[in-house]
Amino acid sequence: MNRQLTAIIEREGNGYVSLCPEVDVASQGDTIEEARRNLSEALELFFEMASPEEIRGRLHDEVYVTNVEVAVA
């Protein structure tokens, strides 16, 4: 079974950090694509190794990525 999950990738130093907020799994890489690939591998390992109870406890079915406007001094 395949599942669509969110990947948030941001630059950190000389590389990139990737995060899946649905299950709070993160990874990193030297490029955006490497960070994405590594996150995908980390997620596959998580779903393979985690108990059903852990998956249910960590899985957020609704994650929203949006922008907010704030005043900056």
Number of C-alpha atoms within 10 A of each C-alpha: 2 4 4 5 14 14 18 15 21 14 15 12 8 8 14 19 23 26 21 20 19 16 20 11 16 20 20 22 20 14 15 17 14 17 25 23 16 18 24 20 12 16 20 11 11 15 13 10 11 11 11 10 9 13 14 12 10 13 13 12 9 7 11 8 7 5 6 4 5 6 4 4 3
